[in-house]
Amino acid sequence: MGARAAPSRRRLAGRRLRYLPTGSFPFLLLLLLLCIQLGGGQKKKENLLAEKVEQLMEWSSRRSIFRMNGDKFRKFIKAPPRNYSMIVMFTALQPQRQCSVCRQANEEYQILANSWRYSSAFCNKLFFSMVDYDEGTDVFQQLNMNSAPTFMHFPPKGRPKRADTFDLQRIGFAAEQLAKWIADRTDVHIRVFRPPNYSGTIALALLVSLVGGLLYLRRNNLEFIYNKTGWAMVSLCIVFAMTSGQMWNHIRGPPYAHKNPHNGQVSYIHGSSQAQFVAESHIILVLNAAITMGMVLLNEAATSKGDVGKRRTF
């Protein structure tokens, strides 16, 4: 009875095979092909990313700032995959554009890029590039950009946000200000190293020598030191310089004026109340000097006892 009740192994195997779903084998085959395809796609992305980073590192070894046209911009900046940040200066450096601000900003940008390239913290997580209007007009049109220079940060993932565009009009384009903005956007801190500039030291030495020579020649007659008119003129010059914004220009480093690269229109007055051009401060200086001179002439006309016609002219 026991031998008759126990089913044979062959019967159990047949029952197991009978209960397997008939459509499971195509499904498993499709799943296997899908996994192979996904693995191959991931490997392809990794190889593409490695090639892009290798190319960027090779360009950086030659120049700290590499120029890009439309094709390079779309390949290395817009198209994924990316695991690096890219700082791009959009500019117009060709002589026919007559953009003096672009040349000044390019000098500061070069100082910043060189400071990063030759620092001990240099790595493949941050690169500096440039797009000139005459070499990448399609890039300007793609980004709806109508002014230069403009600095933008393109993050490793996602699209640039509003803060990824540097506020040049308000902050200026000094290398130190750019480095602070980059640290805020990428957490990469760059210590700016400026080439030695002895022009200020030479100018100060010449000024001291001139004053010392003048005092030596007039050592027997130093009454001019007590000249009230002379000291008043010196004081007025300092007041005019400070009230016109010369100190702000020295700290922020704004452009002298702004020229639109599309229509060539030059703006000497900044449109914002939080910034100014150098030309704007010169205009304010001249206006303040003219008002002060008018007040001095009115005072002279009222207090002097000279000719009536001369007083009326004053």
Secondary structure, 3 states (H helix, E strand, C coil): CHHHHCCCHHHHHHHHHHHCCCCHHHHHHHHHHHHHHHHHHHHHHHHHHHHHHHHHHHHHHHCCCEECCHHHHHHHHHCCCCCCEEEEEEECCCHHHCCHHHHHHHHHHHHHHHHHHCCCCCCCCEEEEEEECCCCHHHHHHCCCCCCCEEEEECCCCCCCHHHECCHHHHCCCHHHHHHHHHHHHCCCCCCCCCCCCHHHHHHHHHHHHHHHHHHHCCCCCHHHHCHHHHHHHHHHHHHHHHCCHHHHHHHCCCCCEECCCCCCEECCCCCCCCCCHHHHHHHHHHHHHHHHHHHHHHHHHHCCCCHHHHHHC
